[in-house]
Amino acid sequence: QVQVVESGGGLVQPGGSLRLSCAASGSNRSFYAMGWYRQAPGKQRELVATITSGGSTNYADSVKGRFTISRDNAKNTVYLQMNSLKPEDTAVYYCKVVAGTPGVFYNYWGQGTQVTVSS
């Protein structure tokens, strides 16, 4: 079984910063790609940023230059540093982890953490 636990959400003013963390755990599992997605009220869940075990990153156009994804493979933890936050960044942020054994892997999701950008 794989557990995915997010932390770090909250209320921040426009222009402010937040750092999200996501820790994955599970015995006899390798962790491959990790990433952040978000879902605003009335909208579909969308990709924010992903990072492979080798460190290759991918960002949504809307967050490029403002958000930075990173990971600590020794801790199976992924981070999302969010700067210059805008009201349209308000959403529930979900962490997704691809984990398993070679040739057999699954997606695991965290419970989500609320990020609210408002004055």
Secondary structure by P-SEA (a helix, b strand, c coil): cbbbbbcbbbbbccccbbbbbbbbbbccccccccccccccccccccccccccccbbbbbcccccccbbbbbcccccbbbbbbcccccccccbbbbbbbcccccbbbbbbccbbbbbbcc
